[in-house]
Amino acid sequence: MTMPLVLRTAIGNYDHVRALKDGTVGSERVRLDFVEVEPITRAFRRMVRGMEFDVCEIALATHAQAHAAGKPLTALPVVLMRGFHHGAIVCEARSDLRGPADLVGRRIGVRAYSQTTGVWVRGILHADYGIDPATITWITEEDAHVQEYQDPPNVLRVPPGRSLREMLLAREIDAAIGLRGMARGEARTVIPDADAAASAWFRGNGVYPVNHVVAVRDALLMEHPWLAEELFRLFSAAKAARLPVAARTGVMALVGGDPLPYGMAANRTSIDLLLAFTARQGLTRDTYRAEQLFATRLNDST
């Protein structure tokens, strides 16, 4: 009997992958040897800098930068994390910011300039509100996962010993993207009625933003031509075994059907828009298309 291919794997702990991690869903051809990394974003850095994993969750902007730097990785259209980001940019509750137009010339915090949520927010601010990212000073906690990328001159680091949350509450920065752990009443969204704005945005362009996908080492895909399809089958079966949490929220009412769709057909528009934002913001030199970064064997997947 042929032994299964053992793949060192780093994936976050989501409802929609739990059946893979607990063995409910499996394969005779592949065994995923899970390595727990907390937070999972640390695995992205380890993957693109040291190729530590065979299969790894990765942020889409990081994957685009990895491709630009010649990293031997290919993504699968398995979207492990996604969401609407109009509400991701917040200011201190008593801030004088009245809306996105007031952000010009201000200081905005974000974990890293290349963070995918930040790319989405900057893209939305530029496309829908006319806010050029170059008119803002970006305050970050860390550099890009892809070591070859250097931040632009208007990107600065937080002072030693400080955090973006502390700086926001002290009004040393005017807004921040993707902050966690804010208490009720400490902050408010910069975009007024952000949920309604996100709903209108989706209804206008049909884009359901993609954040994290699954990446596989190129050498494995070349050595095992069946691997991309088998991994896609496994992740799809795991998701079917446990309905995502998102399905129990208002997301399903907005996007309809599957609140976390896999496959190129369901995600190409969102992926291509994020890749366009990535290039416009100088994170990659070229504007890539989904087919350049994802397994072509799965181009017709639904």
N, C-alpha and C positions, 0 to 999 in steps of 0.2 A: 504494500500500500504506500502511495506517495505521501510523504510528510507535508503538512501545510507550510506555506511560506509565512515565516514569522516576521512581523513588521513592528519595529519600535515606534510607538504612537503617542502623541501628545494632543489631547482634545479636552476642552472644558467640560465641566460637569453640568450638562443640560438634560432636561427631561427627554429630549428627542434623541439622545445618544445613550441613555441609561441601559437600554436593552442590549447594546453592544458591550457595555462595560460589565454588566452582570451575567453575560453569557446567554441571555434569552434568545438573542439573534447571533448566529454564527455561520461559519463556512468550513467546508472540508478543504478548501484551497488556500485559505488565508487565516492566520491567527494574529489578532492585534494585541501586542504586548504593551499595555498602557503604562505610561509614566505620568504621574500626577505632578503638574506644575501649577503653582498658585502665586500670583494670578496667572492665568493662561497667557497673557500678553508677554510674559517673560520667555515663554517657549518660542514666540515668533523671533525674538532676538537670537536665541540659541540656534534656531533653525537656519536663519539667513547668514549668521556669522560663522557657525561651526558645523552645519549640516548634522546635527545631533540626532535627528529623527528620520524615520522612513516616511511616516505620514504625520502631518502636523496641521493643526488649525493655524490660519494665518489671516491677518487683516488684508483687505483687498489693496489698499494703498501700499502697504509693505510689499505685497507680492509684485505690484507693478514696479516698485523701486528695485526689488530683487532681480526681476527680469532685466531691467535697464543695466544692472551691474553684472549681468551674466551668470547669475546663480542658477544651477541646474535643477530647477523646480518647475512643475506644471500643476495647475490647479484643477480641481474637479468642481462642477457646478452644484456642490453641496453647500448650501448657505446655512451655516450654523448660528449666525447672529445677524439680525437686521432690525431696522426700526426707523421711525420718523424722527427727524433731528431739529425741527423748529424750536422745540422746547429745551434743547440741550445747551443753549447759550443763556446764561442767567447773570443778573446783577444783584448787588446788595439791595435789600428790600426798600431802603429809603433813597436809592440812587436817583440822580437827576436825569438819567437816561429815559427818554420818552418812547424810543423805538430805534430800529436799526439805523436810521439816518444820523442819529447822535453818536454813532460809533466812530466816525471819521476822526482821526487824530488821537484816539484813545488807546488804552493798554488793555489787552485781552489775554487771559491765561488759558493755557491748554497743556495737557501732559507733555505732548511732543508736537512739533509743527507738522509732522508727517502723520499724526494719528488720523485714522480714517474718519472718525466722527468730526474732527476738526476740518478735514477736507470737505465733507458734506456741508457743514455749516458755512464755511467760507464760500463754497460754490453757490449755495442758496442766497447768501447775502449779496454776492456779486451779481448773479443772474436776475434775481427778483427785486433787489433793493438798491442796486447800483453801488454797492460798497466795495471798492477796490481793496483787496487785502494789503496792498503796498502802503495804504494810508494809515495802517494800524501798526502799533508795536506789539509783538506777540511775546508773552512771557511764558517760558516752558520749564518743566522740571527735568527733562532729559532729552538726549539727542535721538536721531532716527534709529530704528532697529538695523537698517542697512548702513553699515559703517562708512561706505563710500560716499554717502550723501552728506553734504554740508549745508546747514541752515543758512538762509539769506541774512543780510545785515540787519534787517528789522526784527530779528528773533533774538531774544535775550534769555538768560537763565534766571531762575528765582535766586534770591540771596541765600547763602548758606544758612541752614537751620530753619528756613521759612517754608511754608506751604502755600499753594494757591488759595486754599480755603481761608487761611489766616489773612492773606493779602487782600482777598475780596472783602472780607468782613471789616478790615481796616481801611478799605477804600484806597489801597495802594495800587490796585488794578481796578479797572472799571467794569469788567465783565469776565466770565470764565466759561469754558466749554467742557461739558462732561464731568463736572464735579460730582463726587459722591459724598454722602454723609452730611448733607446740609439739613439742618433742623427746620421744621415748619416755621415759616415767618422770617427766616434769615435771608431768603433770596426770592426773586421773582424772575420770570422770563423776560428777556429783552424784547422779543417779538410779542406784541400784545395778542392775547387769546391764541397761544401757540398751537393748541390742538386743532382749532378751526382753521388756522393757516396751513397746517400740515395736511388736513383733509382736503382743502381747496387745491393745494399743490398737487396732491395725488390725483384728484379728479381732473386736473388740467393736463397732466403729462403722463399719468399712469405709472410713474416710477415709485417703486417700493424699495427704499435704499438698502443695498447690500453692504454689510460690514465685514463679516468673517466667512471665509470659505475653507476648504480642505486642500492642502498642497501635498504632493508626492514627489519623491526624488526621481529625476528623469531616468537615471540608470535602471531603476526598477521597472518603470513603464516600458522601456525599450527591451529589457530582458524578458518581461512577461507581458505580452501584448493584450492579454485578457484582464489584466489587473485593474485598469480604470473602471471597466464595466462591473467587475465583481465588487469593488469598493463602493461604487455607486449603488449597487443592489443592496449591499449590507446597510449602508446609511439610510437608504429609503425604507428598508424593512424595519430598522430600529425606530424611525420616526413614526411609521404606521402602528407600531406596537404601543407607543405612548403619545397620545395627542399633546402637542406642545401647549405650554401654559398660555401662549399668545392666543390660542383658540378660545380661551375662556375670558377674553377681554374684548374691548370694542374694536380691536384690530380686524377681527374676522368680519365684522359688520361693514368695515370700510373697504377692505381689499377683496372680500368675497372668497368663498371656497377655502382652499388650503392657506392658512395664515403664514406658513413657512415653506413655500414651494421650492423644490429642487429642480435642477435641469436647466439647460441653456434656453429653451423656448420661453420659460417663465422669467428668466433673469437677465437676458442679454441687454435689454434696454437700460436697466439699472446699472449693470456692470460697465457698459459703454459710457454712460454719463459720468460715473465716478472716475473712469480712466481719462475722460476729457477734462474734468476738474483737476485731476492730478497733474496733467500736463500744463494746463493754464496757470496753475499755481507754482510751477517751476519744480515740482517734485520729480518729474521725469522730463527728459528732453523731448521725447516723441509722444504722440498721442496713440496709444495702443488700442487695438480692438480686442474684444473678448476672445476671439479665436486664436490670437497670438499668445495668450496666457493660459488657456484652458485646454484640456484634453480634447483633441479634435474628434476622437472616437465617440464622444458624448455630445457632439454639436446638435444632434436631433433629439436629445433626451427631453422628456417632459416631466 
